[in-house]
Amino acid sequence: MDLTGARWSLDGAEAVLRSRSLRASGDFEEYMAFHHRQERQRNYLSAPQNNDAKMAA
C-alpha cells in the first residue's frame, strides 16, 4: 500500500486489504465462488422463468 505517489481512498484501501486478508487466510477461492453465485442471482433473478419471452417473438 505504500507506493511512491500512490493515493488511496479509504474505500479502495479497505477493499485491497480485505482481498489480501482473504488470500492470506486461504479463503479467497471460497469467497469468489460465493461472490459469483450472488452476482448471478442478482443479475438473473428477474429474468423470465417461462416461455413467455419466446412466444412474444
WORAHU-V705369 format. One record per residue. N is the residue number from 0. SS is DSSP state (a for helix, b for strand, c for the rest). PSI is psi in radians with two decimals (NA if undefined). D_FIRST is the distance of its C-alpha to the first C-alpha in Angstrom with 2 decimals. Layout:
BEGIN
N | SS | PSI | D_FIRST
N | SS | PSI | D_FIRST
END
This chain:
BEGIN
0 | c | -0.31 | 0.00
1 | c | 1.40 | 3.79
2 | c | 2.50 | 5.96
3 | c | 2.18 | 9.46
4 | c | -0.10 | 10.70
5 | c | 2.45 | 7.89
6 | c | 2.22 | 8.99
7 | c | 2.31 | 8.10
8 | c | 2.84 | 11.22
9 | a | -0.75 | 11.69
10 | a | -0.74 | 13.06
11 | a | -0.76 | 10.44
12 | a | -0.69 | 7.62
13 | a | -0.69 | 10.50
14 | a | -0.74 | 11.52
15 | a | -0.77 | 8.53
16 | a | -0.64 | 8.81
17 | a | -0.76 | 12.53
18 | a | -0.63 | 12.72
19 | a | -0.68 | 10.97
20 | a | -0.62 | 13.45
21 | a | -0.74 | 16.24
22 | a | -0.77 | 15.73
23 | a | -0.57 | 15.70
24 | a | -0.17 | 18.76
25 | c | 0.18 | 20.62
26 | c | 0.10 | 21.18
27 | a | -0.82 | 19.33
28 | a | -0.73 | 22.61
29 | a | -0.72 | 24.59
30 | a | -0.76 | 22.24
31 | a | -0.66 | 22.36
32 | a | -0.77 | 26.15
33 | a | -0.80 | 26.38
34 | a | -0.77 | 24.30
35 | a | -0.67 | 26.58
36 | a | -0.76 | 29.67
37 | a | -0.75 | 28.69
38 | a | -0.74 | 28.02
39 | a | -0.76 | 31.33
40 | a | -0.75 | 33.17
41 | a | -0.72 | 31.81
42 | a | -0.55 | 32.59
43 | a | 0.06 | 35.94
44 | c | -0.62 | 37.39
45 | c | 0.04 | 39.36
46 | c | 2.57 | 40.71
47 | c | 2.35 | 44.50
48 | c | 0.00 | 45.55
49 | c | -2.95 | 49.09
50 | c | 0.24 | 50.97
51 | a | -0.70 | 51.49
52 | a | -0.69 | 49.14
53 | a | -0.64 | 51.05
54 | a | -0.54 | 54.39
55 | a | -0.41 | 53.53
56 | c | NA | 52.79
END
